[in-house]
Amino acid sequence: MNAHAQSQSSTSATQAKERHYAQLASSLTRLSRAVGQTADLFEQLQVDLDSMRILAGAHAAQFMTVATELVPNAEDDVAKEKA
């Protein structure tokens, strides 16, 4: 190979390397953005899970209250049946 051909191939390789680095930088930028969005979504998920826990506790309390109102003397009835 002559010097001119070697120069062209090294320039071509350098350009290819630079192009690959640019693609890598772009991919890393997208990845960073996606990780940030995932972190935001996990934060919102935590808030939603806490809200669900509170709601489930409120529903359980309502259920127990209604159950005692519907069957107020269940313990008395059981005691009478045993007697």
PyMOL Python script that loads the backbone (N, CA, C, O; Angstrom):
from pymol import cmd

cmd.read_pdbstr("""\
ATOM      1  N   MET A   1       0.830  -1.186   0.000  1.00  0.00           N
ATOM      2  CA  MET A   1       0.000   0.000   0.000  1.00  0.00           C
ATOM      3  C   MET A   1       0.874   1.249   0.000  1.00  0.00           C
ATOM      4  O   MET A   1       1.936   1.297   0.620  1.00  0.00           O
ATOM      5  N   ASN A   2       0.406   2.211  -0.687  1.00  0.00           N
ATOM      6  CA  ASN A   2       1.163   3.450  -0.678  1.00  0.00           C
ATOM      7  C   ASN A   2       0.684   4.332   0.480  1.00  0.00           C
ATOM      8  O   ASN A   2      -0.295   4.006   1.152  1.00  0.00           O
ATOM      9  N   ALA A   3       1.356   5.411   0.698  1.00  0.00           N
ATOM     10  CA  ALA A   3       1.064   6.292   1.830  1.00  0.00           C
ATOM     11  C   ALA A   3      -0.326   6.906   1.710  1.00  0.00           C
ATOM     12  O   ALA A   3      -1.012   7.101   2.714  1.00  0.00           O
ATOM     13  N   HIS A   4      -0.741   7.210   0.484  1.00  0.00           N
ATOM     14  CA  HIS A   4      -2.052   7.819   0.271  1.00  0.00           C
ATOM     15  C   HIS A   4      -3.174   6.844   0.661  1.00  0.00           C
ATOM     16  O   HIS A   4      -4.140   7.252   1.306  1.00  0.00           O
ATOM     17  N   ALA A   5      -3.064   5.593   0.290  1.00  0.00           N
ATOM     18  CA  ALA A   5      -4.072   4.580   0.614  1.00  0.00           C
ATOM     19  C   ALA A   5      -4.126   4.336   2.115  1.00  0.00           C
ATOM     20  O   ALA A   5      -5.209   4.172   2.677  1.00  0.00           O
ATOM     21  N   GLN A   6      -2.962   4.311   2.775  1.00  0.00           N
ATOM     22  CA  GLN A   6      -2.931   4.119   4.221  1.00  0.00           C
ATOM     23  C   GLN A   6      -3.585   5.297   4.929  1.00  0.00           C
ATOM     24  O   GLN A   6      -4.298   5.116   5.916  1.00  0.00           O
ATOM     25  N   SER A   7      -3.348   6.479   4.437  1.00  0.00           N
ATOM     26  CA  SER A   7      -3.931   7.679   5.024  1.00  0.00           C
ATOM     27  C   SER A   7      -5.451   7.652   4.907  1.00  0.00           C
ATOM     28  O   SER A   7      -6.156   8.009   5.851  1.00  0.00           O
ATOM     29  N   GLN A   8      -5.956   7.229   3.751  1.00  0.00           N
ATOM     30  CA  GLN A   8      -7.408   7.159   3.550  1.00  0.00           C
ATOM     31  C   GLN A   8      -8.038   6.110   4.458  1.00  0.00           C
ATOM     32  O   GLN A   8      -9.104   6.344   5.027  1.00  0.00           O
ATOM     33  N   SER A   9      -7.383   4.946   4.601  1.00  0.00           N
ATOM     34  CA  SER A   9      -7.963   3.897   5.435  1.00  0.00           C
ATOM     35  C   SER A   9      -7.944   4.294   6.905  1.00  0.00           C
ATOM     36  O   SER A   9      -8.877   3.967   7.638  1.00  0.00           O
ATOM     37  N   SER A  10      -6.894   4.997   7.356  1.00  0.00           N
ATOM     38  CA  SER A  10      -6.868   5.424   8.758  1.00  0.00           C
ATOM     39  C   SER A  10      -7.891   6.531   8.993  1.00  0.00           C
ATOM     40  O   SER A  10      -8.502   6.592  10.060  1.00  0.00           O
ATOM     41  N   THR A  11      -8.082   7.408   8.007  1.00  0.00           N
ATOM     42  CA  THR A  11      -9.107   8.447   8.120  1.00  0.00           C
ATOM     43  C   THR A  11     -10.489   7.814   8.164  1.00  0.00           C
ATOM     44  O   THR A  11     -11.345   8.229   8.945  1.00  0.00           O
ATOM     45  N   SER A  12     -10.700   6.820   7.334  1.00  0.00           N
ATOM     46  CA  SER A  12     -11.982   6.121   7.311  1.00  0.00           C
ATOM     47  C   SER A  12     -12.231   5.412   8.641  1.00  0.00           C
ATOM     48  O   SER A  12     -13.346   5.438   9.163  1.00  0.00           O
ATOM     49  N   ALA A  13     -11.201   4.783   9.182  1.00  0.00           N
ATOM     50  CA  ALA A  13     -11.335   4.095  10.471  1.00  0.00           C
ATOM     51  C   ALA A  13     -11.604   5.096  11.585  1.00  0.00           C
ATOM     52  O   ALA A  13     -12.408   4.831  12.479  1.00  0.00           O
ATOM     53  N   THR A  14     -10.941   6.237  11.536  1.00  0.00           N
ATOM     54  CA  THR A  14     -11.156   7.281  12.545  1.00  0.00           C
ATOM     55  C   THR A  14     -12.586   7.805  12.472  1.00  0.00           C
ATOM     56  O   THR A  14     -13.232   8.011  13.500  1.00  0.00           O
ATOM     57  N   GLN A  15     -13.072   8.018  11.260  1.00  0.00           N
ATOM     58  CA  GLN A  15     -14.450   8.495  11.093  1.00  0.00           C
ATOM     59  C   GLN A  15     -15.446   7.455  11.602  1.00  0.00           C
ATOM     60  O   GLN A  15     -16.442   7.802  12.238  1.00  0.00           O
ATOM     61  N   ALA A  16     -15.179   6.188  11.324  1.00  0.00           N
ATOM     62  CA  ALA A  16     -16.068   5.126  11.793  1.00  0.00           C
ATOM     63  C   ALA A  16     -16.065   5.080  13.317  1.00  0.00           C
ATOM     64  O   ALA A  16     -17.114   4.923  13.942  1.00  0.00           O
ATOM     65  N   LYS A  17     -14.877   5.217  13.912  1.00  0.00           N
ATOM     66  CA  LYS A  17     -14.770   5.201  15.366  1.00  0.00           C
ATOM     67  C   LYS A  17     -15.535   6.381  15.966  1.00  0.00           C
ATOM     68  O   LYS A  17     -16.259   6.223  16.949  1.00  0.00           O
ATOM     69  N   GLU A  18     -15.373   7.554  15.373  1.00  0.00           N
ATOM     70  CA  GLU A  18     -16.079   8.740  15.859  1.00  0.00           C
ATOM     71  C   GLU A  18     -17.589   8.572  15.734  1.00  0.00           C
ATOM     72  O   GLU A  18     -18.343   8.981  16.617  1.00  0.00           O
ATOM     73  N   ARG A  19     -18.019   7.970  14.636  1.00  0.00           N
ATOM     74  CA  ARG A  19     -19.449   7.718  14.442  1.00  0.00           C
ATOM     75  C   ARG A  19     -19.967   6.756  15.520  1.00  0.00           C
ATOM     76  O   ARG A  19     -21.047   6.959  16.075  1.00  0.00           O
ATOM     77  N   HIS A  20     -19.190   5.714  15.808  1.00  0.00           N
ATOM     78  CA  HIS A  20     -19.604   4.758  16.839  1.00  0.00           C
ATOM     79  C   HIS A  20     -19.653   5.406  18.222  1.00  0.00           C
ATOM     80  O   HIS A  20     -20.555   5.128  19.012  1.00  0.00           O
ATOM     81  N   TYR A  21     -18.684   6.268  18.511  1.00  0.00           N
ATOM     82  CA  TYR A  21     -18.704   6.977  19.792  1.00  0.00           C
ATOM     83  C   TYR A  21     -19.916   7.904  19.885  1.00  0.00           C
ATOM     84  O   TYR A  21     -20.517   8.029  20.952  1.00  0.00           O
ATOM     85  N   ALA A  22     -20.272   8.541  18.799  1.00  0.00           N
ATOM     86  CA  ALA A  22     -21.452   9.413  18.781  1.00  0.00           C
ATOM     87  C   ALA A  22     -22.719   8.594  19.012  1.00  0.00           C
ATOM     88  O   ALA A  22     -23.612   9.017  19.746  1.00  0.00           O
ATOM     89  N   GLN A  23     -22.794   7.418  18.380  1.00  0.00           N
ATOM     90  CA  GLN A  23     -23.948   6.541  18.596  1.00  0.00           C
ATOM     91  C   GLN A  23     -24.000   6.067  20.046  1.00  0.00           C
ATOM     92  O   GLN A  23     -25.073   6.003  20.646  1.00  0.00           O
ATOM     93  N   LEU A  24     -22.838   5.736  20.603  1.00  0.00           N
ATOM     94  CA  LEU A  24     -22.775   5.305  21.998  1.00  0.00           C
ATOM     95  C   LEU A  24     -23.232   6.423  22.927  1.00  0.00           C
ATOM     96  O   LEU A  24     -23.989   6.183  23.868  1.00  0.00           O
ATOM     97  N   ALA A  25     -22.775   7.639  22.666  1.00  0.00           N
ATOM     98  CA  ALA A  25     -23.183   8.783  23.486  1.00  0.00           C
ATOM     99  C   ALA A  25     -24.689   8.988  23.413  1.00  0.00           C
ATOM    100  O   ALA A  25     -25.332   9.266  24.425  1.00  0.00           O
ATOM    101  N   SER A  26     -25.244   8.852  22.233  1.00  0.00           N
ATOM    102  CA  SER A  26     -26.690   8.992  22.058  1.00  0.00           C
ATOM    103  C   SER A  26     -27.437   7.899  22.819  1.00  0.00           C
ATOM    104  O   SER A  26     -28.442   8.167  23.478  1.00  0.00           O
ATOM    105  N   SER A  27     -26.944   6.676  22.726  1.00  0.00           N
ATOM    106  CA  SER A  27     -27.578   5.558  23.431  1.00  0.00           C
ATOM    107  C   SER A  27     -27.506   5.748  24.942  1.00  0.00           C
ATOM    108  O   SER A  27     -28.473   5.473  25.652  1.00  0.00           O
ATOM    109  N   LEU A  28     -26.371   6.214  25.430  1.00  0.00           N
ATOM    110  CA  LEU A  28     -26.225   6.442  26.870  1.00  0.00           C
ATOM    111  C   LEU A  28     -27.137   7.569  27.352  1.00  0.00           C
ATOM    112  O   LEU A  28     -27.656   7.518  28.466  1.00  0.00           O
ATOM    113  N   THR A  29     -27.327   8.578  26.518  1.00  0.00           N
ATOM    114  CA  THR A  29     -28.244   9.667  26.864  1.00  0.00           C
ATOM    115  C   THR A  29     -29.672   9.141  26.978  1.00  0.00           C
ATOM    116  O   THR A  29     -30.389   9.472  27.923  1.00  0.00           O
ATOM    117  N   ARG A  30     -30.080   8.317  26.006  1.00  0.00           N
ATOM    118  CA  ARG A  30     -31.424   7.727  26.060  1.00  0.00           C
ATOM    119  C   ARG A  30     -31.574   6.818  27.275  1.00  0.00           C
ATOM    120  O   ARG A  30     -32.611   6.826  27.939  1.00  0.00           O
ATOM    121  N   LEU A  31     -30.537   6.037  27.563  1.00  0.00           N
ATOM    122  CA  LEU A  31     -30.569   5.141  28.717  1.00  0.00           C
ATOM    123  C   LEU A  31     -30.694   5.936  30.012  1.00  0.00           C
ATOM    124  O   LEU A  31     -31.466   5.571  30.899  1.00  0.00           O
ATOM    125  N   SER A  32     -29.944   7.007  30.115  1.00  0.00           N
ATOM    126  CA  SER A  32     -30.000   7.857  31.303  1.00  0.00           C
ATOM    127  C   SER A  32     -31.401   8.435  31.489  1.00  0.00           C
ATOM    128  O   SER A  32     -31.921   8.468  32.604  1.00  0.00           O
ATOM    129  N   ARG A  33     -32.002   8.886  30.401  1.00  0.00           N
ATOM    130  CA  ARG A  33     -33.362   9.427  30.454  1.00  0.00           C
ATOM    131  C   ARG A  33     -34.352   8.345  30.893  1.00  0.00           C
ATOM    132  O   ARG A  33     -35.242   8.605  31.702  1.00  0.00           O
ATOM    133  N   ALA A  34     -34.195   7.137  30.358  1.00  0.00           N
ATOM    134  CA  ALA A  34     -35.092   6.030  30.709  1.00  0.00           C
ATOM    135  C   ALA A  34     -34.943   5.649  32.180  1.00  0.00           C
ATOM    136  O   ALA A  34     -35.935   5.355  32.847  1.00  0.00           O
ATOM    137  N   VAL A  35     -33.720   5.652  32.685  1.00  0.00           N
ATOM    138  CA  VAL A  35     -33.496   5.334  34.102  1.00  0.00           C
ATOM    139  C   VAL A  35     -34.144   6.403  34.980  1.00  0.00           C
ATOM    140  O   VAL A  35     -34.739   6.082  36.009  1.00  0.00           O
ATOM    141  N   GLY A  36     -34.034   7.653  34.586  1.00  0.00           N
ATOM    142  CA  GLY A  36     -34.682   8.737  35.328  1.00  0.00           C
ATOM    143  C   GLY A  36     -36.190   8.583  35.347  1.00  0.00           C
ATOM    144  O   GLY A  36     -36.820   8.774  36.387  1.00  0.00           O
ATOM    145  N   GLN A  37     -36.774   8.241  34.209  1.00  0.00           N
ATOM    146  CA  GLN A  37     -38.223   8.032  34.149  1.00  0.00           C
ATOM    147  C   GLN A  37     -38.632   6.843  35.010  1.00  0.00           C
ATOM    148  O   GLN A  37     -39.667   6.882  35.676  1.00  0.00           O
ATOM    149  N   THR A  38     -37.822   5.787  34.997  1.00  0.00           N
ATOM    150  CA  THR A  38     -38.112   4.614  35.821  1.00  0.00           C
ATOM    151  C   THR A  38     -38.079   4.983  37.299  1.00  0.00           C
ATOM    152  O   THR A  38     -38.934   4.541  38.066  1.00  0.00           O
ATOM    153  N   ALA A  39     -37.112   5.781  37.701  1.00  0.00           N
ATOM    154  CA  ALA A  39     -37.032   6.223  39.095  1.00  0.00           C
ATOM    155  C   ALA A  39     -38.274   7.029  39.474  1.00  0.00           C
ATOM    156  O   ALA A  39     -38.826   6.849  40.559  1.00  0.00           O
ATOM    157  N   ASP A  40     -38.710   7.914  38.581  1.00  0.00           N
ATOM    158  CA  ASP A  40     -39.928   8.693  38.837  1.00  0.00           C
ATOM    159  C   ASP A  40     -41.140   7.782  38.975  1.00  0.00           C
ATOM    160  O   ASP A  40     -41.984   7.988  39.847  1.00  0.00           O
ATOM    161  N   LEU A  41     -41.223   6.777  38.115  1.00  0.00           N
ATOM    162  CA  LEU A  41     -42.354   5.851  38.177  1.00  0.00           C
ATOM    163  C   LEU A  41     -42.337   5.027  39.463  1.00  0.00           C
ATOM    164  O   LEU A  41     -43.393   4.769  40.041  1.00  0.00           O
ATOM    165  N   PHE A  42     -41.162   4.615  39.914  1.00  0.00           N
ATOM    166  CA  PHE A  42     -41.072   3.876  41.177  1.00  0.00           C
ATOM    167  C   PHE A  42     -41.487   4.754  42.350  1.00  0.00           C
ATOM    168  O   PHE A  42     -42.117   4.280  43.296  1.00  0.00           O
ATOM    169  N   GLU A  43     -41.134   6.028  42.288  1.00  0.00           N
ATOM    170  CA  GLU A  43     -41.538   6.961  43.335  1.00  0.00           C
ATOM    171  C   GLU A  43     -43.065   7.077  43.372  1.00  0.00           C
ATOM    172  O   GLU A  43     -43.665   7.048  44.446  1.00  0.00           O
ATOM    173  N   GLN A  44     -43.682   7.207  42.210  1.00  0.00           N
ATOM    174  CA  GLN A  44     -45.142   7.283  42.145  1.00  0.00           C
ATOM    175  C   GLN A  44     -45.773   5.973  42.594  1.00  0.00           C
ATOM    176  O   GLN A  44     -46.812   5.982  43.253  1.00  0.00           O
ATOM    177  N   LEU A  45     -45.159   4.854  42.248  1.00  0.00           N
ATOM    178  CA  LEU A  45     -45.652   3.546  42.682  1.00  0.00           C
ATOM    179  C   LEU A  45     -45.663   3.461  44.198  1.00  0.00           C
ATOM    180  O   LEU A  45     -46.613   2.935  44.779  1.00  0.00           O
ATOM    181  N   GLN A  46     -44.617   3.972  44.853  1.00  0.00           N
ATOM    182  CA  GLN A  46     -44.560   3.947  46.315  1.00  0.00           C
ATOM    183  C   GLN A  46     -45.706   4.756  46.908  1.00  0.00           C
ATOM    184  O   GLN A  46     -46.339   4.326  47.872  1.00  0.00           O
ATOM    185  N   VAL A  47     -45.974   5.922  46.336  1.00  0.00           N
ATOM    186  CA  VAL A  47     -47.092   6.751  46.806  1.00  0.00           C
ATOM    187  C   VAL A  47     -48.410   5.998  46.629  1.00  0.00           C
ATOM    188  O   VAL A  47     -49.246   5.983  47.533  1.00  0.00           O
ATOM    189  N   ASP A  48     -48.595   5.374  45.464  1.00  0.00           N
ATOM    190  CA  ASP A  48     -49.825   4.626  45.190  1.00  0.00           C
ATOM    191  C   ASP A  48     -49.987   3.441  46.136  1.00  0.00           C
ATOM    192  O   ASP A  48     -51.091   3.172  46.608  1.00  0.00           O
ATOM    193  N   LEU A  49     -48.892   2.731  46.417  1.00  0.00           N
ATOM    194  CA  LEU A  49     -48.963   1.586  47.331  1.00  0.00           C
ATOM    195  C   LEU A  49     -49.315   2.032  48.745  1.00  0.00           C
ATOM    196  O   LEU A  49     -50.080   1.355  49.433  1.00  0.00           O
ATOM    197  N   ASP A  50     -48.771   3.154  49.184  1.00  0.00           N
ATOM    198  CA  ASP A  50     -49.123   3.681  50.503  1.00  0.00           C
ATOM    199  C   ASP A  50     -50.606   4.053  50.552  1.00  0.00           C
ATOM    200  O   ASP A  50     -51.280   3.792  51.549  1.00  0.00           O
ATOM    201  N   SER A  51     -51.106   4.655  49.489  1.00  0.00           N
ATOM    202  CA  SER A  51     -52.530   5.008  49.426  1.00  0.00           C
ATOM    203  C   SER A  51     -53.405   3.762  49.453  1.00  0.00           C
ATOM    204  O   SER A  51     -54.447   3.741  50.107  1.00  0.00           O
ATOM    205  N   MET A  52     -52.977   2.721  48.739  1.00  0.00           N
ATOM    206  CA  MET A  52     -53.745   1.469  48.731  1.00  0.00           C
ATOM    207  C   MET A  52     -53.766   0.837  50.121  1.00  0.00           C
ATOM    208  O   MET A  52     -54.782   0.278  50.534  1.00  0.00           O
ATOM    209  N   ARG A  53     -52.649   0.923  50.843  1.00  0.00           N
ATOM    210  CA  ARG A  53     -52.580   0.363  52.194  1.00  0.00           C
ATOM    211  C   ARG A  53     -53.577   1.079  53.106  1.00  0.00           C
ATOM    212  O   ARG A  53     -54.290   0.438  53.878  1.00  0.00           O
ATOM    213  N   ILE A  54     -53.622   2.402  53.012  1.00  0.00           N
ATOM    214  CA  ILE A  54     -54.557   3.183  53.826  1.00  0.00           C
ATOM    215  C   ILE A  54     -55.995   2.854  53.443  1.00  0.00           C
ATOM    216  O   ILE A  54     -56.848   2.680  54.312  1.00  0.00           O
ATOM    217  N   LEU A  55     -56.261   2.771  52.147  1.00  0.00           N
ATOM    218  CA  LEU A  55     -57.608   2.448  51.677  1.00  0.00           C
ATOM    219  C   LEU A  55     -58.031   1.053  52.127  1.00  0.00           C
ATOM    220  O   LEU A  55     -59.175   0.853  52.538  1.00  0.00           O
ATOM    221  N   ALA A  56     -57.123   0.097  52.052  1.00  0.00           N
ATOM    222  CA  ALA A  56     -57.448  -1.268  52.486  1.00  0.00           C
ATOM    223  C   ALA A  56     -57.762  -1.293  53.975  1.00  0.00           C
ATOM    224  O   ALA A  56     -58.677  -1.999  54.400  1.00  0.00           O
ATOM    225  N   GLY A  57     -57.022  -0.537  54.771  1.00  0.00           N
ATOM    226  CA  GLY A  57     -57.301  -0.462  56.208  1.00  0.00           C
ATOM    227  C   GLY A  57     -58.666   0.152  56.479  1.00  0.00           C
ATOM    228  O   GLY A  57     -59.403  -0.318  57.345  1.00  0.00           O
ATOM    229  N   ALA A  58     -59.001   1.202  55.736  1.00  0.00           N
ATOM    230  CA  ALA A  58     -60.314   1.840  55.911  1.00  0.00           C
ATOM    231  C   ALA A  58     -61.435   0.887  55.518  1.00  0.00           C
ATOM    232  O   ALA A  58     -62.455   0.811  56.203  1.00  0.00           O
ATOM    233  N   HIS A  59     -61.253   0.164  54.423  1.00  0.00           N
ATOM    234  CA  HIS A  59     -62.278  -0.798  53.998  1.00  0.00           C
ATOM    235  C   HIS A  59     -62.423  -1.933  54.999  1.00  0.00           C
ATOM    236  O   HIS A  59     -63.538  -2.385  55.257  1.00  0.00           O
ATOM    237  N   ALA A  60     -61.330  -2.396  55.560  1.00  0.00           N
ATOM    238  CA  ALA A  60     -61.400  -3.459  56.566  1.00  0.00           C
ATOM    239  C   ALA A  60     -62.159  -2.971  57.790  1.00  0.00           C
ATOM    240  O   ALA A  60     -62.970  -3.708  58.352  1.00  0.00           O
ATOM    241  N   ALA A  61     -61.905  -1.737  58.209  1.00  0.00           N
ATOM    242  CA  ALA A  61     -62.617  -1.183  59.359  1.00  0.00           C
ATOM    243  C   ALA A  61     -64.106  -1.048  59.060  1.00  0.00           C
ATOM    244  O   ALA A  61     -64.941  -1.351  59.912  1.00  0.00           O
ATOM    245  N   GLN A  62     -64.443  -0.592  57.848  1.00  0.00           N
ATOM    246  CA  GLN A  62     -65.854  -0.486  57.466  1.00  0.00           C
ATOM    247  C   GLN A  62     -66.517  -1.854  57.450  1.00  0.00           C
ATOM    248  O   GLN A  62     -67.646  -2.007  57.917  1.00  0.00           O
ATOM    249  N   PHE A  63     -65.824  -2.841  56.918  1.00  0.00           N
ATOM    250  CA  PHE A  63     -66.372  -4.193  56.855  1.00  0.00           C
ATOM    251  C   PHE A  63     -66.642  -4.722  58.256  1.00  0.00           C
ATOM    252  O   PHE A  63     -67.703  -5.291  58.511  1.00  0.00           O
ATOM    253  N   MET A  64     -65.698  -4.539  59.157  1.00  0.00           N
ATOM    254  CA  MET A  64     -65.888  -5.043  60.523  1.00  0.00           C
ATOM    255  C   MET A  64     -67.028  -4.308  61.217  1.00  0.00           C
ATOM    256  O   MET A  64     -67.791  -4.918  61.966  1.00  0.00           O
ATOM    257  N   THR A  65     -67.152  -3.000  60.976  1.00  0.00           N
ATOM    258  CA  THR A  65     -68.238  -2.228  61.578  1.00  0.00           C
ATOM    259  C   THR A  65     -69.590  -2.713  61.068  1.00  0.00           C
ATOM    260  O   THR A  65     -70.516  -2.919  61.853  1.00  0.00           O
ATOM    261  N   VAL A  66     -69.703  -2.894  59.760  1.00  0.00           N
ATOM    262  CA  VAL A  66     -70.960  -3.373  59.175  1.00  0.00           C
ATOM    263  C   VAL A  66     -71.265  -4.781  59.666  1.00  0.00           C
ATOM    264  O   VAL A  66     -72.419  -5.094  59.960  1.00  0.00           O
ATOM    265  N   ALA A  67     -70.256  -5.628  59.758  1.00  0.00           N
ATOM    266  CA  ALA A  67     -70.470  -7.002  60.212  1.00  0.00           C
ATOM    267  C   ALA A  67     -71.002  -7.021  61.636  1.00  0.00           C
ATOM    268  O   ALA A  67     -71.894  -7.810  61.946  1.00  0.00           O
ATOM    269  N   THR A  68     -70.475  -6.169  62.507  1.00  0.00           N
ATOM    270  CA  THR A  68     -70.976  -6.149  63.891  1.00  0.00           C
ATOM    271  C   THR A  68     -72.376  -5.559  63.961  1.00  0.00           C
ATOM    272  O   THR A  68     -73.153  -5.930  64.841  1.00  0.00           O
ATOM    273  N   GLU A  69     -72.715  -4.650  63.056  1.00  0.00           N
ATOM    274  CA  GLU A  69     -74.068  -4.088  63.028  1.00  0.00           C
ATOM    275  C   GLU A  69     -75.077  -5.104  62.507  1.00  0.00           C
ATOM    276  O   GLU A  69     -76.205  -5.167  62.995  1.00  0.00           O
ATOM    277  N   LEU A  70     -74.679  -5.893  61.527  1.00  0.00           N
ATOM    278  CA  LEU A  70     -75.596  -6.877  60.950  1.00  0.00           C
ATOM    279  C   LEU A  70     -75.812  -8.064  61.875  1.00  0.00           C
ATOM    280  O   LEU A  70     -76.895  -8.647  61.892  1.00  0.00           O
ATOM    281  N   VAL A  71     -74.804  -8.423  62.636  1.00  0.00           N
ATOM    282  CA  VAL A  71     -74.902  -9.564  63.546  1.00  0.00           C
ATOM    283  C   VAL A  71     -74.464  -9.080  64.932  1.00  0.00           C
ATOM    284  O   VAL A  71     -73.386  -9.441  65.404  1.00  0.00           O
ATOM    285  N   PRO A  72     -75.299  -8.261  65.583  1.00  0.00           N
ATOM    286  CA  PRO A  72     -74.872  -7.661  66.846  1.00  0.00           C
ATOM    287  C   PRO A  72     -74.797  -8.662  68.003  1.00  0.00           C
ATOM    288  O   PRO A  72     -73.974  -8.507  68.906  1.00  0.00           O
ATOM    289  N   ASN A  73     -75.640  -9.672  67.977  1.00  0.00           N
ATOM    290  CA  ASN A  73     -75.704 -10.593  69.108  1.00  0.00           C
ATOM    291  C   ASN A  73     -75.210 -11.978  68.734  1.00  0.00           C
ATOM    292  O   ASN A  73     -75.712 -12.967  69.266  1.00  0.00           O
ATOM    293  N   ALA A  74     -74.282 -12.074  67.874  1.00  0.00           N
ATOM    294  CA  ALA A  74     -73.783 -13.379  67.441  1.00  0.00           C
ATOM    295  C   ALA A  74     -73.196 -14.144  68.612  1.00  0.00           C
ATOM    296  O   ALA A  74     -73.387 -15.357  68.708  1.00  0.00           O
ATOM    297  N   GLU A  75     -72.487 -13.468  69.504  1.00  0.00           N
ATOM    298  CA  GLU A  75     -71.899 -14.146  70.655  1.00  0.00           C
ATOM    299  C   GLU A  75     -72.990 -14.614  71.613  1.00  0.00           C
ATOM    300  O   GLU A  75     -72.895 -15.699  72.187  1.00  0.00           O
ATOM    301  N   ASP A  76     -74.033 -13.790  71.787  1.00  0.00           N
ATOM    302  CA  ASP A  76     -75.133 -14.182  72.667  1.00  0.00           C
ATOM    303  C   ASP A  76     -75.872 -15.388  72.103  1.00  0.00           C
ATOM    304  O   ASP A  76     -76.247 -16.291  72.850  1.00  0.00           O
ATOM    305  N   ASP A  77     -76.085 -15.409  70.775  1.00  0.00           N
ATOM    306  CA  ASP A  77     -76.778 -16.531  70.139  1.00  0.00           C
ATOM    307  C   ASP A  77     -75.992 -17.822  70.303  1.00  0.00           C
ATOM    308  O   ASP A  77     -76.578 -18.876  70.550  1.00  0.00           O
ATOM    309  N   VAL A  78     -74.688 -17.753  70.170  1.00  0.00           N
ATOM    310  CA  VAL A  78     -73.844 -18.941  70.325  1.00  0.00           C
ATOM    311  C   VAL A  78     -73.918 -19.432  71.763  1.00  0.00           C
ATOM    312  O   VAL A  78     -73.991 -20.636  72.005  1.00  0.00           O
ATOM    313  N   ALA A  79     -73.900 -18.512  72.712  1.00  0.00           N
ATOM    314  CA  ALA A  79     -73.975 -18.898  74.126  1.00  0.00           C
ATOM    315  C   ALA A  79     -75.313 -19.553  74.436  1.00  0.00           C
ATOM    316  O   ALA A  79     -75.368 -20.517  75.200  1.00  0.00           O
ATOM    317  N   LYS A  80     -76.402 -19.036  73.847  1.00  0.00           N
ATOM    318  CA  LYS A  80     -77.731 -19.617  74.077  1.00  0.00           C
ATOM    319  C   LYS A  80     -77.823 -21.015  73.489  1.00  0.00           C
ATOM    320  O   LYS A  80     -78.435 -21.901  74.085  1.00  0.00           O
ATOM    321  N   GLU A  81     -77.221 -21.218  72.324  1.00  0.00           N
ATOM    322  CA  GLU A  81     -77.262 -22.530  71.684  1.00  0.00           C
ATOM    323  C   GLU A  81     -76.507 -23.566  72.506  1.00  0.00           C
ATOM    324  O   GLU A  81     -76.906 -24.729  72.551  1.00  0.00           O
ATOM    325  N   LYS A  82     -75.431 -23.160  73.150  1.00  0.00           N
ATOM    326  CA  LYS A  82     -74.647 -24.092  73.956  1.00  0.00           C
ATOM    327  C   LYS A  82     -75.377 -24.446  75.248  1.00  0.00           C
ATOM    328  O   LYS A  82     -75.177 -25.529  75.799  1.00  0.00           O
ATOM    329  N   ALA A  83     -76.202 -23.559  75.720  1.00  0.00           N
ATOM    330  CA  ALA A  83     -76.884 -23.787  77.005  1.00  0.00           C
ATOM    331  C   ALA A  83     -78.027 -24.750  76.911  1.00  0.00           C
ATOM    332  O   ALA A  83     -78.683 -25.029  77.915  1.00  0.00           O
TER     333      ALA A  83
END
""", "prot")
cmd.dss("prot")
cmd.show_as("cartoon", "prot")
cmd.util.cbc("prot")
cmd.orient("prot")
